[in-house]
Amino acid sequence: MKLLIDICGWIGSVEILVAYGLNSYQKLRSDSPWFYVLNITGGIFLILYTVYKEAYASTFINIVWIIIAIPALISWFRKRHTK
């Protein structure tokens, strides 16, 4: 179980860094669905990891990260389907 949780932590970290890096180099727009998906799934994996490690301050920030990203993704889908 520990190995699986560690893998989740690494995947989450990489996803969020990839989203940030690609956005910083203008390879991925901050309003693209891939940016949101990378942040949401990365946040979920990091929540699993930080809860397991009892690092609740990090858990909190990742919950907020997801709370920001999910409505943004929903808004993107709504805009896309109303055009």
N, C-alpha and C positions, 0 to 999 in steps of 0.2 A: 504494500500500500504506500509506503514511504516513497518508493521509486516513482510510482505513478503520480503522486502529488508533486514531487520534484520536477518531473517532466512537464506537468501542467504549469508550474511556475516558470519554467524556462520558455515554454511555448508562449505563454501570456506576455512575458517580457519581450520576446523577439517580435511578436505581433505589434505591440504598441510602439516599439522602436522602429520597426519597418514602416508603420503608418506615419510616424513623425518624420523619419528620414526621407521617405518618398515625397511627403508634403513639403519639406524644407527645400528639396531640390526640384520642386515643381513637376514631379513625375506623377503625383497623385493629388488631385484637388481636395481641399478640406470639406467640400460639399459633395463628394462622390460617395456612392453607397459602399464602395470597398474600404474607404477610409473609416466610415462608421462601423462596418462589420469587423474590421481588424481591431478597432478600439473596444467594441462590445465583447467580442470573443476573448480578446486579450485580457480585458477587465474581469470577465468571468473566471478564466483560468487563474488569474492572480488572486481573486477572492478565495477560490478553493485553496490555493497555496497558503495565503496569509491566515485564513481561519485555522487551517491545520497547524500552522506555526504559532498560533495565538498572537499574531502581530495585528492587533485590532485597529490601530491607527492606519495602517496600510489597507486593511479591509475596508475601512470607512472611505478612504479616498477612491478606491476602486469602485465602490458602490455609487459614489457621486459621479464618477467617470461614466459609468453605464447609464445613470439617470440622465445625464446630459446627452449621451449619444443616441439612446433609443428614440426619444421624441424627435431628434434631428433626422434620423433615418426615416421615421414615419412621415415627417414633413416632406422629405425628399420624394418619397413614394407618392404622396398626395399631389404634389406639384407635377410630378411626371405623368400621372394618370388623368389630370384635369386639362392637359394641353390638347 
